[in-house]
C-alpha cells in the first residue's frame, strides 16, 4: 500500500520539472493524479507515461492565471471524484531583470502566476478539500523568498508572499480538516534554473554556499511534498520545509 493509496491529488505546473516529479511520485504512491499544466501537450504526455507504468492520472490544460481554467479544473474533479485529498500549488515562472528595469507587464505576469494563481487555486479548491474530511494543501515557494540573488526581486517577492499566505491559510483552514504547508526549493536542476546553473562561475559560487555541495533534483522536492501530502505529517500545518542543501543555514 502506497502512502497515498486511493487518494485524489491535483498538481499544477506538472508538465515538467518539479511538478512532474511530484505527479510521478504521488501516482507511484497510489494516488489518482490530475496532471495540470499551461502546456496541454506536456500534461498529456506526462499522463500517458504514467499510464504506461500502470498508474492512474488525468491530464488537464490549466493556466492558473485564468480563472475560467481553474474553475473548470475543480468542476471536473467534483464531477469525477467529488473530493480532493491533496492539492499542490506548483505552477510558477520567473522573468529575470534588474529591479529598476522590471516593466509593469513583466511584474504583472510574475504576480499573476506565482501569487494570484496560488491564491485562486487555494481558494477555489477549498470545497473539494473540505469534502475529503482530512486534506492537504501544499504550496511551492522558494529559497529566494529568504535569500534572493540578483535579478529575481519580483520572483522573490511573490514567493515570500506564498509562504506568508500558507501560514495564514493553515490557521483559517484547520477547522475544516485541511492542513496547509510550504515546500521551498533551493537551486534545483530544472529548466527554470538552467541558465544560472550552466554558468560555471555562478554554479561554482552557489555550490560553495551549499553545505551538501550539490544542486537538488526535482525528486528531492517531490519527496518533501509527499511528506506534507501524506499522513506522515498529520500533525503538521503552517510549516515551511526548505529543500536547499543547507544553503539557508549558512552565511
PyMOL commands that set and color helices and strands:
alter all, ss='L'
color gray80, all
select helices_A, chain A and resi 17-28+40-52+67-80+99-101+104-124+126-132+143-145+153-176+194-197+200-209+218-229+231-233+247-249
alter helices_A, ss='H'
color red, helices_A
select strands_A, chain A and resi 8-11+32-37+57-61+86-89+135-140+178-185+240-243
alter strands_A, ss='S'
color yellow, strands_A
deselect
rebuild
show_as cartoon
